């Protein structure tokens, strides 16, 4: 397991917010878990470049993990307090370690995709039943497998009618490039590699098949209980990053390029722009609407219900936790009700 710990360089600035430190120099260490070179993590990098952590009285200590499962496993030892992760690890963390999801980092549904070769895609769309008996390259028990399940349901094709080949993402790209498989199940940034180098095009995404794949902004429940103000300040920083990204798309591409390069990932500008275009992000007001249970289950509840059922079906979790046990809008509401935190989160 890769675990890289470092403290981001910050600029000095001052802002007193309620229970927060009276001056920018009074900071408290916060252990933040993340994964490198992913779109959902860009606000963390942006906050370091812009000096927002210190403005919120936070000294960030980042732990970087290569994937969601080891990131979630590290929560058991209390090595991190808050973080950002994928939807499947978020549900796994809720089931095993009482991890709470306090906001949605982005909607990854359009970037979890079944890809087909350009010269075959129209024939498949016209006759999906032609996929019966064909080899589909997929990373099983993941969000793209969740997409496969829902796409097959849409096409009225049982899973056992396909030859499902379980490979990791790098293996899928290698095999698909040599002509193996009729379909390849990929997520970003691998989908851009397939598009640019293998003449592949999206056939069916999570957005197409109502297999919504939201990313999670998370916190250990114990830490949230003891440090609600700190968690609110952390989330306010993330939301400010999201607001900045929505308002500055061209500058966001430049920030992403620096962040991805630092994480050892090289992608084209076209791929970076595709990330922005295909992965919606949500500001404070949008988050409150997504998480609101004022009229029954929230939109986020409905998104995670289907994913949880899938993860239970494939054995990732023995029992999917009820969404009410881990999705909470309490931190969002805490920000919205504090004028200074609200203005900071809205980048005003």
Helices and strands as residue ranges (DSSP letters): E 4-7, E 28-34, G 39-41, H 42-50, H 52-55, E 58-64, H 68-73, G 74-77, E 82-85, H 87-97, E 99-107, G 109-111, E 112-117, H 118-126, G 128-131, E 135-138, H 143-155, G 159-161, E 163-166, H 169-177, E 183-187, H 190-198, E 200-205, E 214-220, H 221-226, H 228-247, H 249-262, H 269-278, H 284-291, H 299-313, G 323-325, H 330-336, H 339-345
